[in-house]
């Protein structure tokens, strides 16, 4: 049986990617597939992309990858920002200030 490792949402975090790759190596998988969101918003986007290229595995474009490559104008009101902040707080169980 073929063992496939599927990972995503690295967001330019090379340390996280290396941790994932170490675990994948321990698990002795046959193939890796990256489901995107690889570079934008993280501390090491270029290094992360370089490391992913070295893997030569299929990579699906994630939503933040698509926005990064084709940015769209974003017009938000203060109310939009407050609503998004509340949603993030609920999702992460944080209390809004």
C-alpha positions in Angstrom: 0.0 0.0 0.0 1.3 3.5 -0.9 1.7 5.9 1.9 1.1 9.5 1.1 1.8 12.5 3.3 -0.5 15.5 2.7 0.4 18.9 4.3 -0.6 22.5 3.9 -0.7 26.0 5.4 3.0 26.4 5.9 2.6 30.2 5.4 6.3 30.9 5.0 7.3 29.2 8.2 10.5 27.2 7.4 10.8 25.9 10.9 7.3 24.4 10.7 8.0 22.9 7.3 11.3 21.3 8.5 9.4 19.8 11.5 6.8 18.3 9.1 9.4 16.9 6.8 11.2 15.3 9.8 8.0 13.6 10.8 7.3 12.5 7.2 10.8 11.0 7.0 10.2 9.0 10.2 6.9 7.7 8.8 8.6 6.6 5.6 6.0 7.8 3.1 6.1 7.1 -0.6 4.9 10.5 -1.8 4.2 14.0 -0.5 1.5 16.4 -1.6 1.3 20.0 -0.5 -2.1 21.5 -0.5 -1.0 25.1 -0.7 -0.8 28.3 1.3 3.0 28.0 1.4 4.7 31.4 1.4 2.5 34.5 2.3 2.4 35.9 5.8 5.3 34.0 7.3 8.8 34.9 8.5 10.8 33.0 5.8 8.7 32.9 2.5 11.7 32.7 0.1 13.5 30.0 2.1 10.2 28.0 2.4 9.6 28.2 -1.3 13.2 27.1 -2.0 12.8 24.1 0.3 9.5 23.1 -1.2 11.1 23.2 -4.7 13.8 20.9 -3.5 11.1 18.3 -2.6 9.8 18.1 -6.1 6.3 17.2 -4.9 3.0 18.4 -6.3 1.8 21.6 -4.8 -1.8 22.9 -5.1 -2.3 26.7 -5.1 -4.0 27.7 -1.8 -6.2 30.7 -1.4 -3.5 32.9 0.2 -1.1 31.9 -2.6 -3.7 33.0 -5.2 -4.3 36.3 -3.4 -0.5 36.9 -3.1 0.0 36.3 -6.9 -3.1 38.2 -7.9 -4.0 40.8 -5.3 -7.4 42.3 -5.4 -8.3 45.7 -4.0 -9.8 45.4 -0.5 -12.1 48.1 0.7 -13.2 47.5 4.3 -15.1 49.6 6.7 -14.4 49.8 10.4 -17.4 47.6 11.0 -16.0 45.0 8.6 -12.7 45.0 10.5 -14.6 44.6 13.8 -16.6 41.7 12.5 -13.5 39.9 11.2 -11.8 40.5 14.5 -14.7 39.1 16.4 -14.7 36.0 14.2 -11.0 35.5 14.7 -11.4 35.8 18.5 -14.2 33.3 18.5 -12.2 30.9 16.3 -9.2 31.2 18.6 -11.2 31.5 21.8 -9.7 34.9 22.6 -11.6 37.7 24.1 -11.8 40.9 22.0 -10.4 44.0 23.8 
